[in-house]
Amino acid sequence: MRPTLQHDADADAIYIRLNDLPYAFGEDIDHARRIDYASDGQPIGIEVLCVSKGIDTHGLPHQDAITRLAEEHSFKVFA
């Protein structure tokens, strides 16, 4: 599955879906980023808040693919 991006302009947030595995748990990376995981520990999605200011992809799983996807949707990216 190619990662997909959903943007909620009202919440100033995006969710990047990495695969179709079911959600098991999540981990906050910082105040603006959260990674969701499957039961086997594989990352399944990433929530990013305050995206109108830009997206920090540093330290995220699949960083290169996420950077490309965000840029395709015209978001400013900090890597």
Beta strands, then each sheet from edge to edge (+ up, - down):
strand 1: 4-8
strand 2: 13-17
strand 3: 25-30
strand 4: 33-37
strand 5: 43-49
strand 6: 55-56
strand 7: 77-78
sheet 1: 1+ 2- 5+ 4- 3+
sheet 2: 6+ 7+
end
